[in-house]
Amino acid sequence: MKTKVLIVEDDPHISLGLEEILRSEDFDVVVCHRGDQAISATTKHHPHLILLDVMLPGLSGYDICKQLRAKKVTTPILMLTAKGQEMDKVIGLELGADDYVTKPFGVRELLARIHALLRRSTAEAPVEEKTTEPFQIGSATVDPKTFQIRRAKVVEELTAKEIKLLQFFHDHPNEVFSRDKLLNEVWGYNYFGTTRTLDQVIVQLRKKLGDSGGEAKRLVTVHGVGYKLVI
């Protein structure tokens, strides 16, 4: 059976180009041109991966990503973001996207990221689940069951990657890890992206931990090396 990819892109030139590229690589391709049809297309076609544009008619890529993750759909999502729009990438990752490519993108980079996400999703399926018991990081309580973090009366949502990263840090307090090590542990050994993805997730986690604004005291940057969680 062929690997199925759902393309959610309203620009006909881009969607046609993506379709031709993926079909030439022997993927089964489904195309959706409207954001408000993407959820039903996912439910109907059960793709192995979703290529998701940010700006779409009917419903934005952000909203699609958020709704799919709320429905516990774990299909890998590769977001297509505008050139230079750093916030597109940050918001997409925070809402549960697995990776992103920036328009205009090269064919080799796109295919490398697609294959990396597919390998990781296959490899992660049968592994033993981590503990789902809540755990503390400073004044924050992290609940893996609900994908939430609570500080006093403030409750915020966490993505699967954020949960996995916090669990890894919590299991290894005060240890310094390189960016590559953290990417391997959380994103997988076949990850082809850059360390910027990790850095952006760290920034969002600091905000959710109440560790932003000035120098971080929990998720600490160790210059020239990587990060550590200070307990």
C-alpha positions as CSV (number, residue, x, y, z in Angstrom):
1,M,0.0,0.0,0.0
2,K,1.3,3.4,-0.9
3,T,2.0,6.1,1.7
4,K,-0.8,8.7,1.5
5,V,-0.1,12.5,1.8
6,L,-2.8,15.1,2.2
7,I,-1.9,18.5,0.7
8,V,-3.8,21.4,2.1
9,E,-2.9,24.4,0.0
10,D,-5.1,27.0,-1.8
11,D,-2.5,28.2,-4.3
12,P,-3.2,26.0,-7.4
13,H,0.4,26.4,-8.7
14,I,2.0,25.3,-5.4
15,S,-0.5,22.5,-4.8
16,L,0.0,21.1,-8.4
17,G,3.8,21.3,-8.0
18,L,3.6,19.5,-4.7
19,E,1.3,16.9,-6.1
20,E,3.6,16.2,-9.1
21,I,6.7,16.0,-6.8
22,L,5.1,13.5,-4.4
23,R,3.5,11.4,-7.2
24,S,6.9,11.1,-8.8
25,E,8.2,9.7,-5.5
26,D,5.4,7.1,-5.6
27,F,3.2,8.7,-2.9
28,D,-0.6,8.5,-3.0
29,V,-1.7,12.1,-3.0
30,V,-4.9,13.8,-1.9
31,V,-5.3,17.6,-2.4
32,C,-7.6,19.9,-0.4
33,H,-7.8,23.6,-1.4
34,R,-9.8,25.0,1.5
35,G,-9.1,25.1,5.2
36,D,-12.7,24.4,6.3
37,Q,-12.5,21.1,4.3
38,A,-9.2,19.8,5.8
39,I,-10.6,18.2,8.9
40,S,-13.2,16.2,6.9
41,A,-10.5,15.3,4.3
42,T,-8.3,13.9,7.1
43,T,-11.1,11.9,8.5
44,K,-12.1,10.6,5.1
45,H,-8.7,9.7,3.7
46,H,-6.6,8.8,6.8
47,P,-3.3,10.2,5.4
48,H,0.1,9.2,6.7
49,L,1.2,12.8,6.6
50,I,-0.3,16.2,6.1
51,L,1.3,19.1,4.2
52,L,-0.5,22.1,5.7
53,D,-0.3,25.7,4.5
54,V,-0.8,28.5,7.1
55,M,-2.9,30.9,5.1
56,L,-6.1,29.2,3.8
57,P,-9.6,30.2,3.0
58,G,-12.3,29.1,5.5
59,L,-9.9,28.0,8.3
60,S,-6.3,28.8,8.9
61,G,-3.6,26.2,9.1
62,Y,-3.2,27.1,12.8
63,D,-6.9,26.3,13.5
64,I,-6.7,23.0,11.5
65,C,-3.6,21.9,13.5
66,K,-5.2,22.8,16.8
67,Q,-8.5,21.0,16.0
68,L,-6.7,17.9,14.8
69,R,-4.6,17.6,17.9
70,A,-7.6,18.3,20.1
71,K,-9.2,15.3,18.4
72,K,-6.1,13.3,19.3
73,V,-5.1,12.9,15.6
74,T,-1.4,12.1,15.7
75,T,-0.7,12.2,12.0
76,P,2.5,14.1,11.3
77,I,2.0,17.7,10.2
78,L,4.5,19.5,8.1
79,M,3.6,23.2,7.9
80,L,4.3,25.4,4.9
81,T,5.2,28.9,6.2
82,A,5.9,32.2,4.6
83,K,9.5,33.4,4.1
84,G,10.7,35.4,7.0
85,Q,7.6,34.9,9.2
86,E,9.3,33.5,12.3
87,M,6.0,33.7,14.2
88,D,4.3,31.4,11.7
89,K,6.8,28.7,12.7
90,V,6.6,29.3,16.4
91,I,2.8,29.2,16.5
92,G,2.6,26.2,14.3
93,L,5.0,24.2,16.5
94,E,3.2,25.3,19.6
95,L,-0.1,24.1,18.2
96,G,1.2,20.6,17.5
97,A,2.9,20.7,14.1
98,D,5.9,18.4,13.8
99,D,8.1,20.4,11.5
100,Y,8.0,23.2,8.9
101,V,9.4,24.3,5.6
102,T,9.7,27.9,4.4
103,K,8.4,29.0,1.0
104,P,10.1,28.9,-1.4
105,F,11.5,25.5,-0.5
106,G,13.8,23.1,-2.4
107,V,12.5,19.8,-3.5
108,R,15.3,17.9,-1.8
109,E,14.7,19.6,1.6
110,L,10.9,19.0,1.3
111,L,11.3,15.3,0.6
112,A,14.0,14.9,3.3
113,R,11.6,16.4,5.9
114,I,8.7,14.3,4.7
115,H,10.7,11.0,4.9
116,A,12.1,12.0,8.3
117,L,8.6,12.6,9.7
118,L,7.3,9.3,8.2
119,R,10.2,7.3,9.7
120,R,9.7,8.8,13.1
121,S,6.0,8.2,13.2
122,T,6.6,4.6,12.2
123,A,9.3,4.1,14.7
124,E,7.4,5.7,17.6
125,A,4.2,3.7,17.2
126,P,5.1,0.5,19.1
127,V,7.3,1.8,21.8
128,E,6.4,1.6,25.5
129,E,4.6,4.7,26.7
130,K,6.2,7.0,29.2
131,T,4.5,7.5,32.6
132,T,1.4,9.6,32.3
133,E,1.4,10.7,36.0
134,P,1.6,14.5,36.6
135,F,5.0,15.9,37.6
136,Q,6.3,19.2,38.9
137,I,8.8,21.6,37.4
138,G,9.2,24.5,39.8
139,S,5.7,25.9,40.5
140,A,4.2,24.3,37.4
141,T,2.4,21.0,37.3
142,V,2.7,19.1,34.0
143,D,-0.1,16.6,33.2
144,P,0.8,14.3,30.3
145,K,-2.7,12.8,30.3
146,T,-4.4,16.1,29.5
147,F,-1.5,17.8,27.7
148,Q,-1.7,20.7,30.0
149,I,0.5,22.7,32.3
150,R,-0.8,24.5,35.4
151,R,0.7,27.4,37.3
152,A,-1.6,28.6,40.1
153,K,-4.9,29.4,38.2
154,V,-3.2,29.6,34.8
155,V,-3.7,26.5,32.6
156,E,-2.1,26.2,29.2
157,E,-2.1,23.5,26.5
158,L,1.1,21.5,25.6
159,T,2.0,19.8,22.4
160,A,3.3,16.2,22.2
161,K,6.8,17.5,21.6
162,E,6.7,19.9,24.5
163,I,5.4,17.1,26.8
164,K,8.2,14.7,25.6
165,L,10.9,17.4,26.1
166,L,9.7,18.3,29.6
167,Q,9.6,14.6,30.6
168,F,13.1,14.1,29.3
169,F,14.4,17.1,31.3
170,H,12.5,16.1,34.4
171,D,14.0,12.6,34.2
172,H,17.5,14.1,34.0
173,P,17.5,17.2,36.3
174,N,20.6,19.5,36.3
175,E,22.2,17.5,33.4
176,V,23.4,19.5,30.4
177,F,22.3,18.2,27.0
178,S,23.5,19.4,23.6
179,R,20.9,20.5,21.1
180,D,21.6,17.5,18.9
181,K,21.0,15.1,21.8
182,L,17.7,16.8,22.6
183,L,16.6,16.7,19.0
184,N,17.5,13.0,18.8
185,E,15.6,12.2,22.0
186,V,12.5,14.1,21.1
187,W,12.3,14.5,17.3
188,G,14.2,11.3,16.5
189,Y,17.5,10.3,15.0
190,N,16.3,10.8,11.5
191,Y,15.4,14.4,12.0
192,F,16.7,16.6,9.1
193,G,15.8,20.0,10.5
194,T,17.9,22.6,12.2
195,T,18.3,23.3,15.9
196,R,16.1,26.4,15.5
197,T,13.1,24.2,15.9
198,L,14.3,23.2,19.3
199,D,15.2,26.7,20.3
200,Q,11.7,27.9,19.4
201,V,10.1,25.2,21.5
202,I,12.3,26.1,24.4
203,V,11.2,29.7,24.2
204,Q,7.5,28.6,24.3
205,L,8.1,26.2,27.2
206,R,9.8,29.0,29.2
207,K,6.7,31.1,28.8
208,K,4.5,28.3,30.0
209,L,6.8,27.5,32.9
210,G,6.8,31.2,33.9
211,D,10.5,31.2,33.2
212,S,10.6,33.9,30.6
213,G,11.2,37.7,30.9
214,G,14.9,38.2,31.7
215,E,17.4,35.4,32.3
216,A,15.8,31.9,32.5
217,K,16.2,30.1,35.8
218,R,14.6,26.7,35.0
219,L,15.3,25.9,31.4
220,V,18.8,27.3,31.3
221,T,20.9,27.9,28.2
222,V,24.4,26.6,28.6
223,H,26.3,28.6,26.0
224,G,28.3,26.6,23.5
225,V,26.6,23.4,24.6
226,G,22.8,23.3,24.9
227,Y,20.3,23.3,27.7
228,K,19.6,22.0,31.2
229,L,16.7,21.9,33.6
230,V,17.6,23.4,37.0
231,I,15.7,21.8,39.9
